[in-house]
Every structure is written in C-alpha cells, then in structure tokens.
Amino acid sequence: MLNTGSAARALRAWPLVAAATAGLVLTACSSSSSSTPSSGSTPKGTASVAYAASLEFLNEKVFGPAFQSAKGYGYSGRAGESGALQAEISGNAISPNVFQAVGGDNIQPLIPKYTKWYVQYAGTQIAVAYNPNSKYASDFAAIASGKKPICDLFPIMEKKGFLLGRTDPNTDPQGRSFIYMIELAQNYCHLPSDTVTKILGSPLNSASSPQVFAETSLLAHLQAGQVDASSAYLSQARQLHLHYIVLPAAINLGDPSMADAYHKASITITGNVTKHGSPLAYVMTIVGKPTSAGAAFIAYVLSPAGRALYAKEGYNLLTPTITGDASAVPASIKAEISG
C-alpha cells in the first residue's frame, strides 16, 4: 500500500458543477439586502465553491449541471478536506464565494472575519467500503448481507497484512469520524480494550500512517485494490456503486437523536485539540461579501429542487438550522429557509 500520509493534507483543485438542497427553518429572520439579480435580468458571474471532497460526485455530476441549467450562473470550485479548506480560507490562500463543509466546527474559526453564519442542511453516516477482490471479500459480503454479525468486522481489520484506508483526522471530519466509529464499536461489540489501537495503530492521529490517504483520492485507492477496505460516507459508497457495509446507528454517527452517545468518542488532534463524535452534518456559508452567484447557489441548495437532488443521491435531509448572525443571511437564502 502506498504511504500517502503527507498527501492526506494536500488539496486538489477540481472543476465543480454542483448544487445542493434542503428546506430550512430560520427562527431569527431579520431583513437583509438580496444579492440575487432583479427579476428579468440576465444572471452574471460564477459561483466559486470550496467543498468537502465527499460532495465531489454530487457537485461534479449532478448538482452543478442542474444549478447552471436552472439559474444560469457559472460554477467552479475546489474539493478538499474540510479542515484543510478552512485553513486555506483563513490564510487567504483561496477566496471562494461559498464553503461547504462537514461539521460546523470547520466554519466556526472563520467567524466573524470571513463569515457571520452557517446553515446545517443535510446528513450522512459512516460506512465501511471494501474491495470485492480482497481476500476478505467473502467475509465482508456475509457481514453486509447479515449472514454474519456486524461485530465480526472488527477482528478482520486486526489481521496481520490487512490493508485499511482512512483520511487524516487532523484535517478531515471523515478521518475523525472513522476513529469515533471504531471507538464506539469497541464498546458496542464488547471487544478487547486494545481493539482501537490494534486496528488503527498509535498514535491514532498520525498523518504519516500508511493507512492515511487524501480524501480526494482515498476511494480511488480502494477501487484500484490498494486497500482491502476503507472509510466512506454511505452517500459516497452508494453514488460510486462501491461494495459497502452499513453500520448500526449506535456507531455510524448518522442518527441525530444519538448525539449524546456519539459524544463519548473522542480524539486529540494536532494542536492538542480534543474533538468529540457528533452526528454527521453538512453545513455551508457565504465567504466574504455575498455575490449574486454565491447566494443563488446556496438558495438553490435549499430549494425544493435542490433538496430533491440531495435526497435522490442518498443524503439525509435535516431540519435546517442557522448558526450565527441571522441578519447577515441574504434575503434570497432566507426566502428558501422560511419556505
């Protein structure tokens, strides 16, 4: 297996063609000027979006074309790990109109200099994707079908020579969430107390681990047969037609009602920062001064049409919520939130 620990922190620029959806409920609406072109005008400009790489298929293949067709704006962007994108925005290395991340903790560092709010709108869950040509494929298939118990999965991951792929927990929410899942599974399955370190190695947050790949390339390594199994969001696994194992709600970080249970899992990352497990949620915001194209992109994500696209591609449609200064939200976005 390739050692791409350093590449796990690298970002790749990708052409984006995307848009998303979710109907939202905003409880603190106050007036703000709309950045949407007036009725009858021709839309001008391009929505520049930095987005979590797990949205790549949706944004590239589904949402972008739909957004451009429906709204007439251009679309371009950058895929990467949520934490790494946030750092690039904070360091003025990139200046997107819109930022889509997994988890509000990747947008909060941008407040108030780069934005004053963000909206939660969709969710997913952690799954285990596997290579059908792996020597463990028959075991994985039996677990996926329910012929073998889910708890048989974790001893397989401990086997000598087993090749596991995951992303850097220091910069990527998926990398952290996979670790939370293993921690929760240790208790859920009543596994030995050293199960987590046997599967993931120590330290858990080592970006140089041979298990760690860039989020933008992890699933390509899986498909190429360079790992036996890898972390994945369930939405990704379905979109890419991977072989995968659906995990119980108790460990998959996909059930908002289990937030307290998920919080018991934790990891300390670079900078001596401790992060805790939480339900997986996609969030987005406008970065800097709102542009017509950027506001239109977010409004389309939250529109019935955008919401339908997200649902079709396997995302959970969460009751949307605004965090931060509601008065800073453009009127065109508020209109979709209040519905």
Sequence and secondary structure as in RCSB ss.txt:
>XXXX:A:sequence
MLNTGSAARALRAWPLVAAATAGLVLTACSSSSSSTPSSGSTPKGTASVAYAASLEFLNEKVFGPAFQSAKGYGY
SGRAGESGALQAEISGNAISPNVFQAVGGDNIQPLIPKYTKWYVQYAGTQIAVAYNPNSKYASDFAAIASGKKPI
CDLFPIMEKKGFLLGRTDPNTDPQGRSFIYMIELAQNYCHLPSDTVTKILGSPLNSASSPQVFAETSLLAHLQAG
QVDASSAYLSQARQLHLHYIVLPAAINLGDPSMADAYHKASITITGNVTKHGSPLAYVMTIVGKPTSAGAAFIAY
VLSPAGRALYAKEGYNLLTPTITGDASAVPASIKAEISG
>XXXX:A:secstr
    TTGGG  B              SS       S  TT    SEEEEEEEGGGHHIIIIIIHHHHHHHH  EE
EEEEE HHHHHHHHHTTS   SEEEEESGGGTGGGTTTT SEEEEEEE  EEEEE TTSTTHHHHHHHHHTSS G
GGHHHHHTSTT  EEEE TTT HHHHHHHHHHHHHHHHTT  TTHHHHHH SSTT TT TTEE TTTHHHHHHTT
S SEEEEEHHHHHHTT EEEE  HHHHS  GGGHHHHTT EEEETTTEEEE    EEEEEE SS  HHHHHHHHH
HHSHHHHHHHHHTT EEEEEEEEE GGGS HHHHHHHH 
